[in-house]
């Protein structure tokens, strides 16, 4: 692993554990085992490092989801795989995924961060859902739905389930599977 990757991994774990405000560049350099100046060298500011940490997690998640969706035979199945892969990714990355919860444009943990920059990256996830819904409309497996609104509702259901499991005492182990079933029941033609 490169020094940059070690810094990024340390930042993701610390942002997930302590949030943006509770994490310092010094903490990141110590966790990564690198000189303090190296963190600034690679990422500049803490805000930029936070954004990169979130963006790179979304890129990794999307790569995995897209790979998983290659076997989808229709739009409904593609949505199902998307939801399953997204939720599975969160659990597989439980130590770092809260960085995305805190980085989300739907979070008020960091009111001073550039929500537009954050939103543009999260929009990639929503566009992927839209594409799958469009596919399902075309192949007849998805009911006639307003695509944009439906994609936002699917994303909201997933985010709500993740926030409930990760951040509340109500995180029933079966919530992710029920969220998946609810979404599929709601859009099936």
C-alpha positions in Angstrom: 0.0 0.0 0.0 1.4 3.4 -0.9 1.8 6.2 1.6 -1.1 8.1 0.0 -3.3 5.0 0.4 -2.2 4.5 4.0 -3.2 8.1 4.8 -6.5 7.7 3.0 -7.3 4.5 4.9 -6.4 6.2 8.2 -8.5 9.2 7.4 -11.5 7.1 6.4 -11.3 5.1 9.7 -10.9 8.2 11.8 -13.6 10.3 10.0 -15.9 7.3 10.5 -15.1 7.1 14.2 -14.8 10.7 15.2 -16.5 12.7 12.4 -15.0 15.6 10.6 -14.8 18.0 13.5 -13.3 15.4 15.8 -10.6 14.3 13.5 -7.4 16.2 13.1 -4.7 16.0 10.5 -2.3 15.0 13.3 -4.5 12.1 14.3 -4.5 11.0 10.6 -0.7 11.2 10.3 -0.2 9.3 13.5 -2.7 6.5 12.5 -1.1 6.2 9.1 2.4 6.3 10.6 3.6 9.1 8.3 5.1 12.5 8.9 2.5 15.2 9.5 3.6 17.2 6.4 3.0 14.2 4.2 -0.8 14.4 4.8 -0.8 18.0 3.6 1.5 17.2 0.8 -0.9 14.6 -0.7 -4.3 16.1 0.2 -3.8 19.8 1.1 -6.5 20.6 3.6 -8.6 18.5 6.0 -11.7 19.4 4.0 -10.1 18.1 0.8 -9.0 14.9 2.5 -12.5 14.4 3.8 -14.0 14.8 0.4 -11.4 12.5 -1.2 -12.0 9.9 1.5 -15.7 10.0 0.7 -15.3 10.2 -3.1 -12.9 7.2 -3.2 -15.3 5.1 -1.2 -18.1 5.9 -3.6 -15.9 5.0 -6.5 -15.0 1.7 -4.9 -18.6 0.9 -4.1 -19.8 1.8 -7.6 -17.1 -0.4 -9.1 -18.2 -3.3 -7.0 -21.9 -2.7 -7.7 -21.4 -2.4 -11.5 -19.4 -5.6 -11.5 -22.2 -7.4 -9.6 -24.8 -6.0 -11.9 -23.2 -7.4 -15.0 -25.2 -10.6 -14.5 -28.6 -8.8 -14.3 -31.0 -10.1 -17.0 -33.4 -7.2 -16.7 -33.9 -3.8 -15.0 -35.7 -5.1 -12.0 -32.9 -7.6 -11.3 -30.4 -4.8 -11.8 -32.1 -2.7 -9.1 -32.2 -5.7 -6.8 -28.5 -6.3 -7.3 -27.7 -2.6 -6.8 -29.6 -2.5 -3.5 -28.1 -5.8 -2.3 -24.6 -4.8 -3.3 -24.9 -1.3 -1.7 -26.1 -2.7 1.6 -23.6 -5.5 1.6 -20.8 -3.1 0.9 -21.8 -1.0 3.9 -21.5 -4.0 6.2 -18.2 -5.3 4.7 -16.8 -1.8 5.3 -18.4 -1.2 8.6 -15.3 0.5 10.1 -15.0 3.1 7.4 -18.5 3.4 5.8 -19.7 5.9 8.4 -17.3 8.4 6.6 -19.9 8.4 3.8 -22.8 8.8 6.2 -21.0 11.9 7.6 -20.0 13.1 4.2 -23.4 12.7 2.7 -25.1 15.8 1.3 -28.1 14.7 3.5 -26.0 15.0 6.6 -25.8 18.1 8.7 -22.6 16.9 10.5 -20.5 19.4 8.5 -22.6 22.4 7.5 -19.6 24.3 6.3 -18.5 21.8 3.7 -19.3 22.3 0.1 -22.6 20.4 -0.3 -22.5 20.8 -4.0 -19.2 19.0 -4.4 -20.5 16.3 -2.1 -23.8 16.1 -3.9 -22.2 15.7 -7.4 -20.5 12.5 -6.3 -23.5 11.1 -4.6 -25.5 11.8 -7.7 -23.5 9.1 -9.5 -25.3 6.5 -7.2 -28.7 8.0 -8.0 -28.0 8.1 -11.7 -27.1 4.4 -11.6 -30.5 3.6 -10.0 -32.2 5.8 -12.6 -30.5 3.9 -15.4 -31.6 0.6 -13.9 -35.2 1.8 -13.6 -35.1 3.0 -17.2 -33.9 -0.4 -18.2 -36.7 -2.0 -16.3 -39.3 0.3 -17.8 -38.0 -0.7 -21.2 -38.0 -4.4 -20.6 -41.3 -4.4 -18.7 -40.0 -5.6 -15.4 -40.5 -2.3 -13.6 -43.9 -0.6 -13.1 -44.6 2.8 -14.7 -42.9 5.1 -12.2 -41.5 8.6 -12.3 -37.9 7.6 -12.7 -36.1 10.5 -10.9 -38.5 10.5 -7.9 -38.4 6.7 -7.6 -34.6 6.7 -7.8 -34.5 9.2 -5.0 -37.0 7.2 -2.9 -34.9 4.0 -3.4 -31.8 5.8 -2.4 -33.5 7.4 0.6 -34.7 3.9 1.7 -31.2 2.5 1.5 -29.6 5.5 3.3 -32.3 5.3 6.0 -31.7 1.6 6.5 -27.9 2.2 6.7 -28.3 5.1 9.1 -30.7 3.1 11.3 -28.3 0.1 11.4 -25.1 2.1 11.9 -26.3 5.1 14.1 -29.3 4.0 16.1 -30.2 1.3 18.7 -33.0 0.1 16.3 -30.8 -1.7 13.8 -32.5 -5.0 13.4 -30.3 -7.5 11.6 -33.1 -8.2 9.1 -33.6 -4.5 8.2 -31.4 -4.6 5.1 -33.2 -7.6 3.6 -36.6 -6.1 4.4 -35.5 -2.8 2.8 -34.5 -4.7 -0.4 -37.8 -6.6 -0.5 -39.7 -3.4 0.1 -38.0 -1.7 -2.8 -38.5 -4.5 -5.2 -42.2 -5.0 -4.2 -42.7 -1.3 -4.8 -41.4 -1.2 -8.3 -42.1 -4.6 -9.7 -44.4 -4.5 -12.8 
